Amino acid sequence: MGAGGTADGKIRLTRTWDKKKEASMPKHGKAPDGKRHAGGNTWAGGTGGADTAGMGGKGGPYRLDLDDGNPVMQISDEEKKNISAEAKEAARKMAEEAYKKRLEEIGMSEYQSELYDRFLDPVAAEVEQLQVVLQGVEARAQEREWLKLQPHGELDDSRLVDGAAGERLIYRRRGEKPPDPGAPQTKPKRLRFVLDVSGSMYRFNSEDRRLERCCQMAVMLMESLAGFEHKYSWSLVGHSGDGPVVQLVDYDAPPANRHERLQILQKMWAHAQFCMSGDHTLEAAEAAVSEVASKEADDYFVFLLSDANLRRYGIAPEELGEVLVADSRVNAFAIFIAGGSEADRLVKALPFGRGYVCADTARLPGAFKEIFSSVSVQKTS
């Protein structure tokens, strides 16, 4: 597992590649020899090839980024589709086997503090900021009780004298009363974090470090929520071309230590490397909105993190917007961690206040603070 980018911190470039070569059967390829390889269909980690594991090609069983700083030779989407069903199925099976083997290795691995610190150190200050935000979020659930001084309802025996004197507000009725400011929270809030672990996250990580930032955000969330189990019940899932729900952290079973948190990051990275191309953003949002509200809680939140690569799969922002507001009980938001101007376009097209752009991890605590504050205002107004 790498941390993204190149060894010297430079960003890799992508160049279009007109190479046309038929894909036959997928293979890992020969061990890298340190030289640049493009389109030769021989070496693992090359670019623009037809059968080998690498970047920018077609037919290979999975993505493999050597972080060598050389440009990625990218064939066209049209050429990517020019592959037989047999070769595509063989690549899928080979990727599944490699992914399973990688998960077994992760399960048996020892804790690597230096690797975990590579993700934690850049967001250590943001962890402290987010902890303050989470601590300050107040209870929202409304309790049913007798509301007095009502113009209609059941006659309030304690107001009989006032009624005889002509007072009209002498009734009481059962209703919901918002909690007083600072009131203790009797039920935890349910949070569902839906992270983008699709192939494009791995593919473009060396260009803008989007997968690295996604892992940093996951670390920020896991570290910040530790110790708040009484206030928040949370789940962490991924979405990719393989499906809308890639289970990472289940409710009420958060990672107990940094070793377990590192294993979650490693699983995210491995999934992005070995998953099939495709997009299930809409289905992931729908599943999250439906699932988070399946149990009683103080409040419900869904945070969908995406690289804004929706246009490629014909997904209109209006479709995503409809999903985000489908259940009035659920506060659902899309946070785009890459995509540049495309991310800005998506946010403008979503319902007001439901989309955010956080290309810099330092902006995430501020986004959460704004989200929680806006929800609090809406529910008390």
C-alpha positions in Angstrom: 0.0 0.0 0.0 1.4 3.4 -0.9 0.5 6.8 0.3 -0.2 8.3 -3.0 1.8 10.7 -5.3 5.3 9.9 -6.3 8.3 9.2 -4.1 9.6 12.7 -4.5 6.2 14.4 -4.0 5.6 15.3 -7.6 2.3 14.9 -9.4 2.1 12.5 -12.3 0.7 13.6 -15.7 -1.7 11.7 -18.0 -1.2 11.7 -21.7 -3.7 10.3 -24.3 -2.5 7.2 -26.0 -3.6 6.0 -29.4 -2.1 2.6 -29.0 -4.5 -0.1 -30.3 -3.8 -3.7 -29.2 -6.3 -6.5 -28.6 -6.7 -7.7 -25.1 -6.3 -11.5 -24.9 -6.1 -12.8 -21.3 -5.2 -10.8 -18.2 -1.9 -11.3 -16.4 0.1 -9.6 -13.7 3.2 -9.2 -15.9 6.9 -9.4 -15.3 8.4 -7.8 -12.2 9.3 -4.1 -12.8 12.8 -3.4 -13.9 12.9 0.3 -13.0 12.5 1.4 -16.6 9.5 3.2 -18.2 7.2 0.8 -20.1 4.1 1.8 -22.1 2.0 -0.4 -24.3 4.4 -3.3 -24.4 2.0 -5.7 -22.7 4.9 -7.4 -20.8 5.7 -5.6 -17.6 3.6 -5.2 -14.4 3.0 -1.5 -13.5 3.3 -0.3 -17.1 0.8 2.1 -18.6 -1.4 2.0 -21.7 -1.1 -1.8 -22.1 -3.7 -4.5 -23.0 -3.3 -7.4 -20.6 -0.9 -6.5 -17.7 -1.7 -5.0 -14.3 -0.9 -1.3 -14.6 -2.5 2.1 -15.3 -4.3 3.7 -18.3 -4.7 0.5 -20.3 -7.4 -2.2 -20.8 -7.9 -5.8 -20.1 -5.5 -5.9 -17.1 -6.7 -7.7 -14.0 -6.3 -4.7 -11.7 -4.6 -1.3 -11.3 -1.0 -1.1 -10.3 0.7 2.3 -9.7 4.5 2.1 -9.3 4.7 5.8 -8.3 7.7 6.2 -10.6 6.9 9.7 -11.8 6.5 8.7 -15.4 3.4 10.0 -17.3 0.4 7.6 -17.5 -0.3 6.7 -21.1 -4.2 6.6 -21.1 -6.1 4.9 -23.9 -9.6 6.2 -24.8 -12.8 5.1 -23.1 -13.9 3.7 -26.5 -10.8 1.6 -26.8 -11.3 0.4 -23.2 -14.6 -1.0 -24.2 -13.0 -3.0 -27.1 -12.5 -6.1 -25.1 -14.1 -9.5 -25.3 -16.6 -10.8 -22.6 -14.2 -13.7 -21.9 -11.2 -11.5 -21.3 -13.3 -9.1 -19.1 -14.6 -12.0 -17.0 -11.1 -13.5 -16.6 -9.8 -10.1 -15.4 -12.7 -9.8 -12.9 -11.9 -13.2 -11.4 -8.2 -12.5 -11.2 -8.9 -9.2 -9.5 -11.2 -10.9 -7.0 -8.6 -13.5 -6.1 -5.9 -10.8 -5.7 -8.2 -8.7 -3.5 -9.0 -11.7 -1.3 -5.4 -12.5 -0.9 -4.6 -8.9 0.0 -7.4 -8.8 2.7 -5.9 -12.0 4.2 -2.5 -10.3 4.3 -4.1 -7.2 6.0 -5.8 -9.4 8.6 -2.5 -11.0 9.6 -0.3 -7.8 9.4 1.3 -6.2 12.4 0.7 -2.6 13.3 3.0 -0.2 11.4 3.1 3.1 13.3 5.0 5.0 10.6 2.4 4.1 8.0 -0.5 5.1 10.1 1.3 8.4 11.0 1.6 9.2 7.3 -2.2 9.6 7.3 -2.7 11.0 10.8 0.0 13.6 11.0 -1.4 15.8 8.2 -4.8 16.0 9.9 -3.8 15.9 13.6 -4.9 19.6 14.1 -8.1 18.9 12.3 -8.9 16.0 14.6 -8.8 18.3 17.6 -11.0 20.8 15.8 -13.5 18.2 14.8 -13.6 16.8 18.4 -14.7 20.3 19.6 -17.4 20.4 16.9 -18.7 16.9 17.9 -18.7 17.8 21.6 -20.7 20.9 21.0 -23.6 19.3 19.0 -26.7 19.4 21.2 -29.5 16.9 21.6 -32.3 17.2 18.9 -34.8 14.5 19.8 -38.2 15.9 21.0 -39.9 14.4 24.0 -43.7 13.9 24.1 -45.2 15.6 27.2 -48.2 17.6 28.3 -48.2 21.0 26.7 -50.1 23.5 28.8 -51.7 26.9 28.1 -53.3 25.5 24.9 -56.4 27.0 23.2 -57.9 23.5 22.7 -57.4 20.0 24.0 -58.2 18.4 27.3 -59.3 20.7 30.1 -56.5 21.5 32.6 -57.9 21.0 36.1 -55.3 23.5 37.4 -56.7 26.2 35.2 -60.4 26.0 36.2 -60.4 29.3 38.2 -58.7 31.0 35.2 -61.4 29.6 32.9 -64.1 31.0 35.1 -62.4 34.4 34.9 -62.6 34.3 31.1 -59.1 33.0 30.3 -59.1 31.0 27.0 -55.8 29.2 27.4 -57.0 26.6 29.9 -56.4 23.4 28.0 -53.6 20.9 27.7 -52.6 18.4 25.0 -49.9 15.8 24.3 -47.2 17.1 22.0 -43.5 17.1 21.2 -41.3 19.6 23.0 -37.8 20.4 21.7 -35.1 19.8 24.3 -33.9 22.7 26.3 -30.4 24.1 25.3 -27.7 22.0 27.0 -30.2 19.2 27.9 -28.6 15.7 28.1 -28.8 13.5 25.0 -30.8 10.4 25.8 -30.2 8.6 22.5 -27.1 8.6 20.3 -27.2 10.3 16.9 -26.8 7.8 14.0 -24.2 8.8 11.4 -23.4 7.0 8.2 -20.2 7.9 6.3 -20.1 6.7 2.7 -16.6 7.0 1.2 -15.6 6.8 -2.4 -13.3 3.8 -2.9 -13.9 3.4 -6.6 -11.2 2.7 -9.2 -10.9 6.3 -10.2 -9.8 7.1 -6.7 -6.7 4.9 -7.1 -6.3 5.7 -10.8 -6.0 9.5 -10.2 -4.4 9.5 -6.8 -1.0 10.1 -8.3 -2.3 13.2 -10.0 -4.2 14.9 -7.1 -3.8 12.5 -4.2 -7.6 12.0 -3.9 -7.4 8.5 -2.4 -4.8 9.7 0.1 -7.1 12.5 1.2 -10.0 10.1 1.5 -7.9 8.0 3.8 -6.8 11.0 5.8 -10.5 12.0 6.2 -11.3 8.5 7.4 -8.5 8.8 10.0 -9.9 12.2 11.0 -13.4 10.7 11.5 -12.3 7.6 13.4 -9.9 9.5 15.7 -12.4 12.3 16.4 -15.3 10.0 17.1 -13.3 7.9 19.6 -14.8 8.5 23.1 -18.1 9.8 21.8 -19.9 6.5 21.7 -22.6 7.9 24.1 -23.4 10.6 21.6 -22.8 9.0 18.2 -23.5 5.6 16.8 -21.7 5.6 13.4 -20.9 3.4 10.4 -18.3 3.7 7.7 -18.9 2.1 4.3 -17.5 2.5 0.8 -19.0 2.6 -2.7 -17.4 1.6 -5.9 -18.0 -0.2 -9.2 -18.4 -3.4 -7.3 -21.4 -2.2 -5.4 -23.0 0.5 -3.2 -22.0 -0.9 0.2 -18.5 -2.0 1.0 -18.6 -2.6 4.7 -15.7 -1.0 6.7 -17.0 -0.1 10.2 -20.3 -1.3 11.6 -22.5 0.6 14.0 -21.5 0.2 17.6 -18.3 -1.7 16.6 -15.8 1.1 16.0 -12.1 0.2 15.7 -10.7 0.0 19.2 -7.1 1.1 18.5 -4.8 2.5 15.8 -3.9 -1.0 14.5 -7.6 -1.6 13.7 -7.9 1.8 12.1 -4.9 1.2 9.9 -6.4 -2.0 8.7 -9.5 -0.1 7.6 -7.3 2.3 5.6 -5.5 -0.6 4.0 -8.8 -2.2 3.1 -10.0 1.0 1.5 -6.8 1.3 -0.5 -6.9 -2.4 -1.6 -10.5 -2.1 -2.7 -9.9 0.9 -4.8 -7.0 -1.0 -6.5 -8.8 -4.2 -7.2 -12.5 -3.2 -7.7 -14.1 -3.2 -11.2 -14.8 0.1 -13.0 -18.2 1.6 -12.6 -20.2 3.8 -10.3 -22.9 3.2 -7.6 -23.0 6.6 -6.0 -26.8 7.0 -6.3 -27.4 3.5 -5.0 -24.9 4.1 -2.1 -26.7 7.3 -1.1 -30.1 5.6 -1.3 -29.0 2.7 0.8 -27.4 5.0 3.4 -30.5 7.2 3.8 -32.7 4.2 4.2 -30.4 2.3 6.5 -29.4 5.1 8.9 -33.1 5.8 9.8 -33.9 2.1 10.4 -33.4 2.5 14.2 -34.6 5.1 16.6 -32.0 7.8 17.4 -31.6 11.4 18.5 -31.0 12.5 14.9 -29.8 11.0 11.5 -27.0 12.1 9.3 -25.5 10.8 6.0 -22.2 12.1 4.7 -21.4 10.9 1.1 -17.8 11.5 0.0 -17.2 11.4 -3.7 -14.5 12.4 -6.3 -17.2 14.1 -8.4 -16.7 11.7 -11.3 -20.5 11.4 -11.9 -20.8 12.9 -15.4 -18.7 10.0 -16.9 -21.4 7.6 -15.8 -24.4 9.8 -16.9 -25.5 10.7 -13.3 -27.1 14.1 -13.2 -26.7 16.1 -10.0 -30.5 16.5 -9.8 -30.8 12.7 -9.3 -28.4 12.8 -6.4 -30.2 15.8 -5.0 -33.5 13.9 -4.9 -31.9 11.1 -3.0 -30.4 13.4 -0.4 -33.7 15.0 0.5 -35.8 11.8 0.1 -36.4 11.3 3.8 -37.2 14.4 5.9 -35.8 12.7 9.0 -32.4 12.3 7.5 -29.8 15.1 7.1 -27.9 13.9 4.0 -25.0 15.7 2.4 -22.5 15.2 -0.4 -18.9 16.2 0.1 -16.7 16.3 -2.9 -13.0 15.8 -2.2 -11.8 16.1 -5.8 -13.1 17.2 -9.2 -12.2 20.9 -9.4 -14.7 22.9 -11.4 -16.9 19.8 -11.9 -17.3 19.5 -8.1 -18.3 23.2 -8.0 -20.9 22.6 -10.7 -22.4 19.7 -8.8 -22.7 21.6 -5.5 -24.5 24.4 -7.3 -27.0 22.0 -8.8 -27.8 20.2 -5.5 -30.4 21.4 -3.1 -29.1 24.4 -1.2 -26.8 23.5 1.6 -26.6 19.8 0.7 -23.2 19.9 -1.1 -19.7 20.9 -0.1 -16.3 20.9 -1.8 -13.4 19.9 0.5 -10.4 19.3 -1.8 -8.3 20.2 1.3 -8.7 18.0 4.3 -8.3 21.1 6.5 -11.7 22.3 5.4 -13.6 19.2 6.6 -14.0 20.3 10.3 -15.4 23.6 9.1 -17.8 21.8 6.8 -19.1 19.6 9.6 -19.5 22.6 11.9 -21.5 24.4 9.3 -23.7 21.3 8.7 -24.5 20.6 12.3 -25.2 24.3 12.9 -27.5 24.6 10.0 -29.4 21.5 11.0 -29.8 22.9 14.5 -31.2 26.2 13.2 -33.6 24.4 10.9 -35.0 22.2 13.6 -35.5 24.9 16.2 -37.0 27.4 13.8 
